[in-house]
Amino acid sequence: MKAICTKRKWAFNPNDTAKALIEVCFREGLIPALIQSQVSAFRTTLESGIPTVRNKLGGHGQGPVVVDVPPYYTSYLLHLTATTIQLLAEAEKAMK
């Protein structure tokens, strides 16, 4: 999202969290209007699904003890992340 915001010259803070970046993307019309009825679920997935799990189970907050994340959970988040990135990238390409 930061790459898209930078490319499009949309105002954001480099330290913004996913939640703030999502707000910029919605405000600027990146998220297609056709999914407006699903905005709440989409926002929840972006705001608390991917970043929260990543931060708590791996990227941040894991602490000195390695957390064993089940492979099926890892696979789910990997695919969810890839799908989200693809949606955002394709939506950005389609913007005029």
N, C-alpha and C positions, 0 to 999 in steps of 0.2 A: 504494500500500500504506500509505503514511503517513496518507492521508486515512481509509482504512478503520480503521486502528489507532486513530486519534484519535477517530473517530466511535464506535467500540466501546469506547473507554477501555481498550484493551489497552496494557500497559506496553511502551514502547520508547524508545530514545534518539533525539532529533531528528537526530542525525548518523549514525544507523545506515545501513549500506550495504544494498544489495538483499538480500544473503545473510542478514543479521540480520533484516530485515523479513520475508523468506520464512519464516524459522524461527518468528517470531511468528505468522504466518498459518497455518502448519501446526499449531503447538501449540494455537492457538485453534479449530481445526476449520474454517477458512475454505475450505480446499481440499476439495472433495467426496470422500467416502470411496470413491466408485465409481472414482476414478482412482488409488487407493492403489497398485495394481500398476504404475502408470506414474510413481510418485513420483520415482524417480531421474532419469528422462529429463526430467520436468517441472521438477524442481529445477535440473538442469543448464542447461536452456533459460533459466530465470529468472535464475539466478546468473551464468552466464558468457556466455550468448548476447547478449541485448539490452544489458545494462549495459556489458559489456566492449567490445563493438563501438562503442557510442555514445561511451564515454569515450575510447577509443583513436583513433577515426577522426573525431570531431567535437566532442563536448562538452568533452573534456579531452584533453590530451596531443598534440593535433595539431601544436602548435608554430607557428613563424612561416611555415612552408611549407604551403600549402594542399594537403591530401590529396585526390586525385581518387578518389571512391568511385563505382564503376560503378552506373548507374541500376538494374540488376536486383538488386543487393545492397541498395541503399536501399529498393527496393520490398519485398523480402523482409522486411527488418527492420521496416519500417513496418507491414506486415500482421501480422507476428508480435507486435509490440507491441500493435496494436489488438485482436487476438484475445485476448491475455493480459489486457489491461485489461477487456475485455468479460467474460471468464470470472470474474475477481476481483469485478467489480461485480455481476454476476448472482448469484454465490455469496454475496456479502454481503447482497444483497436477500433471498435465500432463507433466511438464518439467522433463527432465532427469538430 
